[in-house]
């Protein structure tokens, strides 16, 4: 995470935005009266929203945690994929 004041960010905005999108860097622009702004890439934002949606639903959360527990204890099994014909 990179913290910059408004002037530092403005002076090299393209460089900082490139770091956000190319290197998945998070930039915090500090402002007066603690009105800070966090800048993340669109990909990171979309991922965050998806995670919030998946984990925000109790049934989804419980299912994910059970699946995780199965993987961690070796209770998961591998199945070959079956080809489906268009016929």
C-alpha positions, 0 to 999 in steps of 0.5 A: 500500500502506498500513501501519498498526499494530494499534491504528490498524487497529482504531480505523478498521477499517471505513474501512480495509476499505472502502478494501481492497474499494472502492479495491483498496488493500492494507493491511499491519497491522504487529505485534510480532515482525514477525508482520505481516498483509497484507489484500487484497480477495477479488477480488485474492486470487482473481486472485492464485490464478488467476495462480499456477495459470496461471503455475505450470504450465510448459506454460501459462507457455510458451503464455502467453509465446509468445502474448505474444511474438506480440502484441508482434511483430505476429504475432497475427491477428484472426478474426471470431467465428462465430455458432453456431446452436442447431439 
